Amino acid sequence: GVDFMVDVFRRVNLDIMKSESLRQFMSQDPAYALRVLTSNDSTIHARAVALNTELLQQEVKARRIKPPLSVESLSYFMVRLGESCIYSEMISGMKPDVRQLEEACIAIRILLGGK
């Protein structure tokens, strides 16, 4: 359901935010790292969207969620919200912040049609 999806979003993105090896990779060449990690042509981005889409489809099929927009669009938006938290330093110069991730969780809840 909605709570499950929000929890998965929170846990996955928090784990990624805490990854020291990812931070090291991003610090070596931020522009290259951002392109590799977030480009629409990126295998990493595409796999994240595909996995998230699959999870959303399972929840819809089980009738635990009924999102107000297409699963594909929702999945893409969820991944982009997560990326905005994880890569905030490269995108906007702001350090990744757990509070920002919690606000993204609220947005995900709304996108999923929850309250």
Residue pairs with C-beta under 8 A, 6 or more apart in sequence:
1 59
1 64
1 65
2 64
2 65
2 109
2 112
2 113
2 114
3 114
4 59
4 64
5 55
5 56
5 59
5 65
5 108
5 112
6 105
6 108
6 109
6 112
6 114
8 55
9 78
9 82
9 104
9 105
9 108
10 101
10 102
10 105
12 82
13 82
13 85
13 86
13 101
13 104
14 98
14 101
16 22
16 82
16 86
17 85
17 86
17 96
17 98
17 101
25 33
26 33
26 34
26 37
26 87
26 89
26 90
30 89
30 90
31 90
33 90
34 87
34 90
34 91
35 42
36 42
36 44
37 44
37 45
37 83
37 87
38 44
38 45
38 83
38 87
39 45
40 46
45 79
45 83
48 79
48 82
49 75
49 76
49 79
52 75
52 78
52 79
53 71
53 72
53 75
56 65
56 67
56 71
56 74
56 75
57 71
59 65
60 66
60 67
60 71
65 112
65 113
65 114
66 113
67 74
67 111
67 112
67 113
68 111
68 113
69 111
74 111
74 112
77 111
78 108
78 111
81 104
81 107
81 108
82 104
84 91
84 104
85 96
85 97
85 100
85 101
85 104
86 96
87 96
88 94
88 95
88 96
88 97
88 100
89 95
89 96
94 100
109 115
